[in-house]
Amino acid sequence: MTVGNHRPAQIVIDQKALYENISNAKKHLQPNTNLFMVVKADGYGHGAVQVARVAQQAGADGFCVSILDEALQLRQAGIVDVPILVLGIIDPLDAMVAAENQISVTVGSIEWLQRAEQVLSDLPNESPILNIHFGLDTGMGRIGFQKPSELKDAINYLESNNNHFNFEGIFTHFSTADSSNTDYFEIQKQRFKEFMEVVDKKPKYVHVANSATSLWHQYGQTNIVRLGIAGYGLNPSGREIADLPYQLKPAMSFTSKLVYTKYVEKGRSIGYGATYETDEDQWIGTVPVGYADGYSRNMQGYYVLVDGQKCPVVGRVCMDQFMIRLPKKYDVNTPVTLMGTSGNETITADDIADHLGTISYEIICGFSVRLPRKYI
């Protein structure tokens, strides 16, 4: 998709806010704990490479991504000599690519090791070693070993095939760390403890803590925090848990401008399906953003900010444009805030998520590449 550099609409990224969020998280780590910044999904929509560079300045010790290509993007951008862990499962056929680029990968079955070992065995003896982290399914139900006995078998296999692999890490992921109810969290902690009982020699990295775990829980004898959403300045729990050990500053805002305004008489329809009819004479403005940019069609009935005032979205959001009701005449090129602050009013990612019945993660990850990222 083409980036809309000649359109008055952009995602604005506050690098100072990013730095402060990551720096504060680093200061609150348990002793001897590393911070790995999670920059998957293009840095949660903020720009993976740019976020990684700010994170390094703020003290990040490594990075987590979701797919191999995201890790390669960081390496190709010159982010070298730091660990990068792929949290998802890669194809065993790509084991050599990961090894050559010193990218650590997640392993969730002995079968994956066996297939990757076949790939690596076909290469010269001087081929690089692949760093692996065993993923443990303690209750997330996504990927990873489900039983300690399966993990033990994989460790035994690894020890007999250590010419190709380095057992660098082991981890799990808590599915309810962002909930005020800790019952299931404690169940997962106990299951992780049972898994670790079959690990005779701990690897370099043992990690369980995502943003929510690091903010609200004790995470025991581990040495990495995988900082995700909190690094971008958003509360992992949405509104469920308000207490935070340090302030989070949202780094992303979304701004545009009016490209057209008109005075419309009472009884005129606006937008597809004629779902809005003017109940009196009024000013209507057009914003050059639509659902192709990740501004959902279901934003009809919500509002944006113009000159510090709430202006309702009227009519259906189109693919590339939407209309708003203005309190008075405003000129073309008047700024419009879709997410962020204008005057004394603020629209947050959580506000938009509440309107759409989702979570802030989906909002910030959903803005398309057609919107240029502007770094301030």
C-alpha beads as a LAMMPS data file, in Angstrom:
LAMMPS data file: protein, C-alpha beads

376 atoms
375 bonds

1 atom types
1 bond types

-500.0 500.0 xlo xhi
-500.0 500.0 ylo yhi
-500.0 500.0 zlo zhi

Masses

1 110.0

Atoms # bond

1 1 1 0.000 0.000 0.000
2 1 1 1.270 3.463 -0.895
3 1 1 2.162 5.817 1.940
4 1 1 0.025 8.969 1.827
5 1 1 2.754 11.574 2.148
6 1 1 0.757 14.171 0.205
7 1 1 -2.365 13.880 2.357
8 1 1 -2.905 15.770 5.630
9 1 1 -3.133 12.701 7.858
10 1 1 -0.432 11.016 9.917
11 1 1 0.412 8.927 12.936
12 1 1 2.607 10.997 15.235
13 1 1 5.108 9.186 17.469
14 1 1 6.510 10.962 20.524
15 1 1 10.010 9.528 20.916
16 1 1 10.486 11.214 24.293
17 1 1 7.427 9.393 25.627
18 1 1 8.809 6.094 24.310
19 1 1 12.152 6.760 25.955
20 1 1 10.606 7.650 29.307
21 1 1 8.320 4.607 29.350
22 1 1 11.189 2.226 28.608
23 1 1 13.628 4.003 30.910
24 1 1 11.131 3.929 33.798
25 1 1 10.455 0.232 33.205
26 1 1 14.206 -0.409 33.262
27 1 1 14.536 1.410 36.593
28 1 1 11.792 -0.731 38.160
29 1 1 13.251 -4.115 37.158
30 1 1 14.172 -6.670 39.765
31 1 1 17.951 -6.959 40.315
32 1 1 19.924 -8.701 37.525
33 1 1 16.972 -8.561 35.125
34 1 1 17.228 -7.671 31.446
35 1 1 14.672 -5.660 29.498
36 1 1 13.776 -6.989 26.054
37 1 1 11.593 -4.520 24.149
38 1 1 8.840 -6.169 22.122
39 1 1 8.758 -4.594 18.661
40 1 1 6.580 -7.113 16.825
41 1 1 3.831 -5.918 14.447
42 1 1 6.024 -3.003 13.350
43 1 1 6.535 -1.901 16.923
44 1 1 2.801 -2.117 17.688
45 1 1 2.258 0.256 14.772
46 1 1 4.889 2.737 15.975
47 1 1 7.686 1.633 13.600
48 1 1 9.868 -1.277 14.714
49 1 1 13.272 0.084 13.723
50 1 1 12.662 3.545 15.141
51 1 1 11.292 2.117 18.392
52 1 1 14.253 -0.252 18.684
53 1 1 16.720 2.603 18.337
54 1 1 14.974 4.640 21.020
55 1 1 14.759 1.543 23.220
56 1 1 18.501 0.968 22.954
57 1 1 19.115 4.535 24.070
58 1 1 16.740 3.953 26.995
59 1 1 18.649 0.848 28.109
60 1 1 16.939 -2.092 26.401
61 1 1 19.115 -5.218 26.466
62 1 1 17.445 -7.065 23.597
63 1 1 14.324 -7.378 21.478
64 1 1 11.393 -9.701 20.892
65 1 1 9.507 -10.056 17.626
66 1 1 6.821 -12.396 16.362
67 1 1 8.132 -13.627 13.017
68 1 1 11.574 -14.199 11.516
69 1 1 11.234 -11.410 8.959
70 1 1 10.751 -8.877 11.761
71 1 1 14.023 -10.001 13.311
72 1 1 15.796 -9.779 9.963
73 1 1 14.455 -6.254 9.512
74 1 1 16.191 -5.187 12.722
75 1 1 19.470 -6.843 11.746
76 1 1 19.372 -5.258 8.284
77 1 1 18.769 -1.869 9.919
78 1 1 22.049 -2.208 11.778
79 1 1 20.715 -3.419 15.101
80 1 1 23.404 -5.991 15.788
81 1 1 25.284 -7.394 18.770
82 1 1 22.071 -7.591 20.819
83 1 1 19.795 -10.613 21.304
84 1 1 16.638 -10.840 19.203
85 1 1 14.100 -13.540 20.059
86 1 1 11.334 -14.679 17.706
87 1 1 8.393 -15.476 19.976
88 1 1 6.443 -17.376 17.323
89 1 1 7.314 -20.714 15.736
90 1 1 9.382 -20.424 12.570
91 1 1 9.656 -23.032 9.813
92 1 1 12.498 -25.475 10.632
93 1 1 13.685 -25.002 7.047
94 1 1 14.627 -21.433 8.057
95 1 1 16.798 -22.562 10.962
96 1 1 19.987 -21.711 9.074
97 1 1 18.766 -18.197 8.261
98 1 1 18.131 -17.585 11.947
99 1 1 21.484 -19.058 12.974
100 1 1 23.452 -17.047 10.415
101 1 1 21.887 -13.834 11.707
102 1 1 22.249 -14.717 15.393
103 1 1 18.490 -14.710 15.864
104 1 1 17.098 -16.789 18.722
105 1 1 14.000 -18.871 18.034
106 1 1 11.194 -20.421 20.031
107 1 1 10.879 -24.211 20.112
108 1 1 7.695 -25.913 21.294
109 1 1 8.184 -29.547 20.345
110 1 1 10.859 -32.181 19.946
111 1 1 9.658 -32.718 16.380
112 1 1 10.727 -29.152 15.518
113 1 1 14.201 -29.863 16.870
114 1 1 14.450 -33.040 14.840
115 1 1 13.470 -31.331 11.590
116 1 1 15.775 -28.367 12.221
117 1 1 18.629 -30.727 13.092
118 1 1 18.247 -32.416 9.721
119 1 1 18.475 -29.032 8.003
120 1 1 21.539 -27.958 9.958
121 1 1 23.243 -31.346 9.511
122 1 1 23.217 -30.927 5.740
123 1 1 25.466 -27.881 6.105
124 1 1 29.242 -27.683 6.682
125 1 1 30.573 -28.401 10.160
126 1 1 31.483 -24.747 10.645
127 1 1 27.842 -23.676 10.284
128 1 1 26.689 -21.346 13.074
129 1 1 24.885 -22.559 16.191
130 1 1 21.176 -21.854 16.528
131 1 1 20.095 -20.267 19.809
132 1 1 16.795 -21.664 21.033
133 1 1 14.305 -20.831 23.770
134 1 1 11.920 -23.561 24.869
135 1 1 8.359 -22.244 25.015
136 1 1 6.184 -23.715 27.778
137 1 1 2.401 -23.827 27.602
138 1 1 1.413 -23.313 31.234
139 1 1 -2.108 -22.243 30.338
140 1 1 -2.060 -19.792 27.452
141 1 1 -2.946 -22.627 25.082
142 1 1 -1.089 -21.133 22.164
143 1 1 2.317 -22.745 21.591
144 1 1 4.797 -24.658 23.688
145 1 1 5.385 -27.909 25.546
146 1 1 2.340 -28.966 27.551
147 1 1 3.943 -31.448 29.949
148 1 1 7.221 -31.506 31.908
149 1 1 7.925 -34.966 30.501
150 1 1 7.801 -33.570 26.941
151 1 1 10.222 -30.835 27.928
152 1 1 12.572 -33.362 29.523
153 1 1 12.619 -35.455 26.352
154 1 1 13.482 -32.357 24.317
155 1 1 16.294 -31.414 26.696
156 1 1 17.703 -34.936 26.460
157 1 1 17.530 -34.770 22.667
158 1 1 19.262 -31.403 22.740
159 1 1 22.099 -32.718 24.869
160 1 1 22.779 -35.469 22.348
161 1 1 22.678 -33.022 19.402
162 1 1 24.484 -30.035 20.818
163 1 1 26.633 -29.467 17.728
164 1 1 23.813 -27.432 16.186
165 1 1 21.852 -25.904 19.067
166 1 1 22.498 -23.683 22.056
167 1 1 19.919 -23.944 24.834
168 1 1 19.796 -20.197 25.461
169 1 1 16.440 -19.731 27.172
170 1 1 13.138 -21.023 28.469
171 1 1 9.900 -19.120 28.968
172 1 1 6.151 -19.029 29.358
173 1 1 3.429 -16.440 28.861
174 1 1 0.748 -15.529 31.416
175 1 1 -2.715 -15.164 29.926
176 1 1 -4.349 -13.275 32.830
177 1 1 -1.538 -11.121 34.214
178 1 1 -3.596 -8.061 33.265
179 1 1 -6.572 -9.173 35.372
180 1 1 -7.353 -8.167 38.946
181 1 1 -8.274 -11.808 39.620
182 1 1 -4.983 -13.642 40.186
183 1 1 -6.302 -17.199 40.578
184 1 1 -5.355 -18.425 37.111
185 1 1 -2.093 -16.496 37.212
186 1 1 -1.107 -18.482 40.300
187 1 1 -2.030 -21.739 38.556
188 1 1 0.276 -20.869 35.681
189 1 1 3.065 -19.945 38.086
190 1 1 2.778 -23.354 39.737
191 1 1 2.826 -25.146 36.385
192 1 1 5.934 -23.210 35.380
193 1 1 7.588 -24.272 38.631
194 1 1 6.786 -27.915 37.830
195 1 1 8.295 -27.524 34.352
196 1 1 11.482 -26.053 35.786
197 1 1 11.913 -29.016 38.132
198 1 1 12.969 -31.166 35.156
199 1 1 15.547 -28.606 33.994
200 1 1 18.789 -29.709 35.642
201 1 1 20.887 -26.873 34.259
202 1 1 19.150 -23.542 33.716
203 1 1 19.898 -21.747 30.450
204 1 1 21.175 -18.176 30.258
205 1 1 17.666 -16.712 30.094
206 1 1 14.567 -17.712 32.050
207 1 1 11.601 -15.425 31.472
208 1 1 7.887 -15.189 32.209
209 1 1 7.129 -11.475 32.542
210 1 1 5.257 -9.466 29.951
211 1 1 4.255 -5.843 30.620
212 1 1 1.368 -6.746 32.910
213 1 1 3.413 -9.232 34.920
214 1 1 6.196 -6.706 35.413
215 1 1 3.754 -4.028 36.571
216 1 1 1.637 -5.979 39.048
217 1 1 3.247 -9.305 39.961
218 1 1 6.319 -10.842 41.508
219 1 1 7.906 -12.925 38.774
220 1 1 10.411 -14.961 40.735
221 1 1 13.773 -16.324 39.650
222 1 1 13.718 -15.052 36.076
223 1 1 15.951 -12.580 34.299
224 1 1 14.088 -11.008 31.376
225 1 1 11.062 -8.731 31.238
226 1 1 9.476 -8.685 27.788
227 1 1 8.198 -5.112 27.708
228 1 1 5.382 -4.688 25.228
229 1 1 2.369 -2.408 25.451
230 1 1 3.621 -0.530 28.517
231 1 1 6.672 0.583 26.575
232 1 1 4.334 2.351 24.182
233 1 1 2.602 4.092 27.084
234 1 1 -0.618 2.099 27.363
235 1 1 -2.019 0.204 30.333
236 1 1 -2.048 -3.569 29.568
237 1 1 -5.290 -4.034 31.486
238 1 1 -7.162 -1.226 29.788
239 1 1 -9.185 0.194 32.650
240 1 1 -9.379 -2.855 34.954
241 1 1 -6.247 -2.079 36.996
242 1 1 -5.580 1.633 37.337
243 1 1 -2.709 1.573 39.842
244 1 1 0.693 1.750 38.167
245 1 1 4.197 1.814 39.678
246 1 1 5.195 4.570 37.247
247 1 1 3.462 6.876 34.801
248 1 1 2.789 5.632 31.300
249 1 1 2.854 8.194 28.503
250 1 1 1.101 7.240 25.247
251 1 1 3.572 7.710 22.421
252 1 1 1.096 7.608 19.524
253 1 1 -1.395 10.193 18.330
254 1 1 -3.387 10.429 15.114
255 1 1 -3.989 13.768 13.433
256 1 1 -5.452 15.096 10.211
257 1 1 -7.023 18.270 8.831
258 1 1 -10.315 19.347 7.348
259 1 1 -10.150 19.146 3.559
260 1 1 -13.685 20.417 2.906
261 1 1 -16.393 22.234 4.847
262 1 1 -19.936 23.149 3.890
263 1 1 -23.096 24.626 5.355
264 1 1 -25.902 22.070 5.064
265 1 1 -29.595 22.791 5.427
266 1 1 -31.931 20.762 7.618
267 1 1 -33.153 17.490 6.100
268 1 1 -30.072 16.624 4.021
269 1 1 -28.452 13.177 4.214
270 1 1 -24.758 12.533 4.806
271 1 1 -22.767 9.466 3.730
272 1 1 -23.430 5.965 2.387
273 1 1 -26.840 4.540 3.159
274 1 1 -28.179 7.975 4.140
275 1 1 -27.859 6.936 7.794
276 1 1 -27.522 10.524 9.034
277 1 1 -29.948 13.312 8.301
278 1 1 -29.327 16.849 9.467
279 1 1 -31.843 17.782 12.161
280 1 1 -31.137 21.484 11.645
281 1 1 -28.974 23.713 9.493
282 1 1 -25.342 22.894 10.381
283 1 1 -21.705 22.932 9.342
284 1 1 -20.240 19.643 8.092
285 1 1 -16.534 18.968 7.638
286 1 1 -14.779 16.206 5.691
287 1 1 -11.662 14.433 7.019
288 1 1 -9.489 12.552 4.453
289 1 1 -9.220 9.289 6.423
290 1 1 -11.256 6.103 6.273
291 1 1 -11.409 2.442 7.099
292 1 1 -8.613 1.691 4.612
293 1 1 -6.422 3.609 7.062
294 1 1 -7.638 1.562 10.023
295 1 1 -10.237 4.106 11.148
296 1 1 -13.110 1.682 11.579
297 1 1 -16.435 1.996 9.800
298 1 1 -17.953 1.522 13.250
299 1 1 -16.595 4.878 14.406
300 1 1 -19.858 6.427 13.228
301 1 1 -21.459 7.949 16.312
302 1 1 -18.144 8.605 18.042
303 1 1 -16.266 11.900 17.788
304 1 1 -13.011 13.623 16.933
305 1 1 -11.560 16.838 18.302
306 1 1 -11.459 20.158 16.476
307 1 1 -10.166 23.216 18.285
308 1 1 -10.541 21.367 21.600
309 1 1 -14.198 20.555 20.920
310 1 1 -15.883 17.193 20.440
311 1 1 -17.243 16.844 16.921
312 1 1 -19.405 13.767 16.217
313 1 1 -18.704 11.482 13.274
314 1 1 -21.856 11.665 11.154
315 1 1 -22.799 9.165 8.491
316 1 1 -20.858 6.025 7.740
317 1 1 -17.081 6.142 7.621
318 1 1 -16.029 5.648 3.999
319 1 1 -12.957 3.854 2.740
320 1 1 -10.968 7.080 2.463
321 1 1 -13.012 9.863 4.077
322 1 1 -15.513 10.585 6.811
323 1 1 -17.678 13.511 7.809
324 1 1 -18.074 15.315 11.116
325 1 1 -20.515 17.832 12.495
326 1 1 -18.824 21.136 13.340
327 1 1 -20.054 23.554 16.024
328 1 1 -19.398 26.490 13.687
329 1 1 -17.652 27.368 10.462
330 1 1 -14.024 26.235 10.326
331 1 1 -11.641 26.798 7.465
332 1 1 -10.101 24.081 5.348
333 1 1 -6.796 22.876 6.876
334 1 1 -8.072 23.258 10.427
335 1 1 -6.372 20.479 12.493
336 1 1 -8.416 17.427 13.484
337 1 1 -7.355 15.061 16.285
338 1 1 -8.603 11.503 15.912
339 1 1 -6.491 10.190 18.815
340 1 1 -4.572 12.436 21.157
341 1 1 -5.077 15.815 22.806
342 1 1 -6.643 19.017 21.520
343 1 1 -7.161 21.849 23.990
344 1 1 -8.478 20.368 27.223
345 1 1 -9.897 17.239 25.581
346 1 1 -8.170 13.916 24.949
347 1 1 -9.138 10.810 22.988
348 1 1 -7.111 7.754 24.027
349 1 1 -6.633 4.388 22.373
350 1 1 -8.671 2.942 25.255
351 1 1 -11.509 5.379 24.502
352 1 1 -11.632 4.231 20.882
353 1 1 -11.326 0.599 21.968
354 1 1 -14.256 0.993 24.356
355 1 1 -16.402 2.384 21.554
356 1 1 -15.476 -0.493 19.246
357 1 1 -15.685 -3.219 21.907
358 1 1 -12.039 -4.218 21.661
359 1 1 -8.657 -3.441 23.268
360 1 1 -6.098 -0.697 22.751
361 1 1 -3.625 -3.178 21.202
362 1 1 -5.910 -3.694 18.208
363 1 1 -6.418 0.034 17.763
364 1 1 -2.743 1.024 17.576
365 1 1 -1.750 -2.026 15.525
366 1 1 -4.616 -1.441 13.108
367 1 1 -3.606 1.881 11.581
368 1 1 -2.454 1.071 8.071
369 1 1 0.857 1.811 6.383
370 1 1 -0.915 4.361 4.183
371 1 1 -0.630 6.693 7.187
372 1 1 2.933 8.058 7.368
373 1 1 4.634 7.878 10.768
374 1 1 5.977 11.235 11.891
375 1 1 8.583 11.153 14.669
376 1 1 8.912 14.055 17.046

Bonds

1 1 1 2
2 1 2 3
3 1 3 4
4 1 4 5
5 1 5 6
6 1 6 7
7 1 7 8
8 1 8 9
9 1 9 10
10 1 10 11
11 1 11 12
12 1 12 13
13 1 13 14
14 1 14 15
15 1 15 16
16 1 16 17
17 1 17 18
18 1 18 19
19 1 19 20
20 1 20 21
21 1 21 22
22 1 22 23
23 1 23 24
24 1 24 25
25 1 25 26
26 1 26 27
27 1 27 28
28 1 28 29
29 1 29 30
30 1 30 31
31 1 31 32
32 1 32 33
33 1 33 34
34 1 34 35
35 1 35 36
36 1 36 37
37 1 37 38
38 1 38 39
39 1 39 40
40 1 40 41
41 1 41 42
42 1 42 43
43 1 43 44
44 1 44 45
45 1 45 46
46 1 46 47
47 1 47 48
48 1 48 49
49 1 49 50
50 1 50 51
51 1 51 52
52 1 52 53
53 1 53 54
54 1 54 55
55 1 55 56
56 1 56 57
57 1 57 58
58 1 58 59
59 1 59 60
60 1 60 61
61 1 61 62
62 1 62 63
63 1 63 64
64 1 64 65
65 1 65 66
66 1 66 67
67 1 67 68
68 1 68 69
69 1 69 70
70 1 70 71
71 1 71 72
72 1 72 73
73 1 73 74
74 1 74 75
75 1 75 76
76 1 76 77
77 1 77 78
78 1 78 79
79 1 79 80
80 1 80 81
81 1 81 82
82 1 82 83
83 1 83 84
84 1 84 85
85 1 85 86
86 1 86 87
87 1 87 88
88 1 88 89
89 1 89 90
90 1 90 91
91 1 91 92
92 1 92 93
93 1 93 94
94 1 94 95
95 1 95 96
96 1 96 97
97 1 97 98
98 1 98 99
99 1 99 100
100 1 100 101
101 1 101 102
102 1 102 103
103 1 103 104
104 1 104 105
105 1 105 106
106 1 106 107
107 1 107 108
108 1 108 109
109 1 109 110
110 1 110 111
111 1 111 112
112 1 112 113
113 1 113 114
114 1 114 115
115 1 115 116
116 1 116 117
117 1 117 118
118 1 118 119
119 1 119 120
120 1 120 121
121 1 121 122
122 1 122 123
123 1 123 124
124 1 124 125
125 1 125 126
126 1 126 127
127 1 127 128
128 1 128 129
129 1 129 130
130 1 130 131
131 1 131 132
132 1 132 133
133 1 133 134
134 1 134 135
135 1 135 136
136 1 136 137
137 1 137 138
138 1 138 139
139 1 139 140
140 1 140 141
141 1 141 142
142 1 142 143
143 1 143 144
144 1 144 145
145 1 145 146
146 1 146 147
147 1 147 148
148 1 148 149
149 1 149 150
150 1 150 151
151 1 151 152
152 1 152 153
153 1 153 154
154 1 154 155
155 1 155 156
156 1 156 157
157 1 157 158
158 1 158 159
159 1 159 160
160 1 160 161
161 1 161 162
162 1 162 163
163 1 163 164
164 1 164 165
165 1 165 166
166 1 166 167
167 1 167 168
168 1 168 169
169 1 169 170
170 1 170 171
171 1 171 172
172 1 172 173
173 1 173 174
174 1 174 175
175 1 175 176
176 1 176 177
177 1 177 178
178 1 178 179
179 1 179 180
180 1 180 181
181 1 181 182
182 1 182 183
183 1 183 184
184 1 184 185
185 1 185 186
186 1 186 187
187 1 187 188
188 1 188 189
189 1 189 190
190 1 190 191
191 1 191 192
192 1 192 193
193 1 193 194
194 1 194 195
195 1 195 196
196 1 196 197
197 1 197 198
198 1 198 199
199 1 199 200
200 1 200 201
201 1 201 202
202 1 202 203
203 1 203 204
204 1 204 205
205 1 205 206
206 1 206 207
207 1 207 208
208 1 208 209
209 1 209 210
210 1 210 211
211 1 211 212
212 1 212 213
213 1 213 214
214 1 214 215
215 1 215 216
216 1 216 217
217 1 217 218
218 1 218 219
219 1 219 220
220 1 220 221
221 1 221 222
222 1 222 223
223 1 223 224
224 1 224 225
225 1 225 226
226 1 226 227
227 1 227 228
228 1 228 229
229 1 229 230
230 1 230 231
231 1 231 232
232 1 232 233
233 1 233 234
234 1 234 235
235 1 235 236
236 1 236 237
237 1 237 238
238 1 238 239
239 1 239 240
240 1 240 241
241 1 241 242
242 1 242 243
243 1 243 244
244 1 244 245
245 1 245 246
246 1 246 247
247 1 247 248
248 1 248 249
249 1 249 250
250 1 250 251
251 1 251 252
252 1 252 253
253 1 253 254
254 1 254 255
255 1 255 256
256 1 256 257
257 1 257 258
258 1 258 259
259 1 259 260
260 1 260 261
261 1 261 262
262 1 262 263
263 1 263 264
264 1 264 265
265 1 265 266
266 1 266 267
267 1 267 268
268 1 268 269
269 1 269 270
270 1 270 271
271 1 271 272
272 1 272 273
273 1 273 274
274 1 274 275
275 1 275 276
276 1 276 277
277 1 277 278
278 1 278 279
279 1 279 280
280 1 280 281
281 1 281 282
282 1 282 283
283 1 283 284
284 1 284 285
285 1 285 286
286 1 286 287
287 1 287 288
288 1 288 289
289 1 289 290
290 1 290 291
291 1 291 292
292 1 292 293
293 1 293 294
294 1 294 295
295 1 295 296
296 1 296 297
297 1 297 298
298 1 298 299
299 1 299 300
300 1 300 301
301 1 301 302
302 1 302 303
303 1 303 304
304 1 304 305
305 1 305 306
306 1 306 307
307 1 307 308
308 1 308 309
309 1 309 310
310 1 310 311
311 1 311 312
312 1 312 313
313 1 313 314
314 1 314 315
315 1 315 316
316 1 316 317
317 1 317 318
318 1 318 319
319 1 319 320
320 1 320 321
321 1 321 322
322 1 322 323
323 1 323 324
324 1 324 325
325 1 325 326
326 1 326 327
327 1 327 328
328 1 328 329
329 1 329 330
330 1 330 331
331 1 331 332
332 1 332 333
333 1 333 334
334 1 334 335
335 1 335 336
336 1 336 337
337 1 337 338
338 1 338 339
339 1 339 340
340 1 340 341
341 1 341 342
342 1 342 343
343 1 343 344
344 1 344 345
345 1 345 346
346 1 346 347
347 1 347 348
348 1 348 349
349 1 349 350
350 1 350 351
351 1 351 352
352 1 352 353
353 1 353 354
354 1 354 355
355 1 355 356
356 1 356 357
357 1 357 358
358 1 358 359
359 1 359 360
360 1 360 361
361 1 361 362
362 1 362 363
363 1 363 364
364 1 364 365
365 1 365 366
366 1 366 367
367 1 367 368
368 1 368 369
369 1 369 370
370 1 370 371
371 1 371 372
372 1 372 373
373 1 373 374
374 1 374 375
375 1 375 376
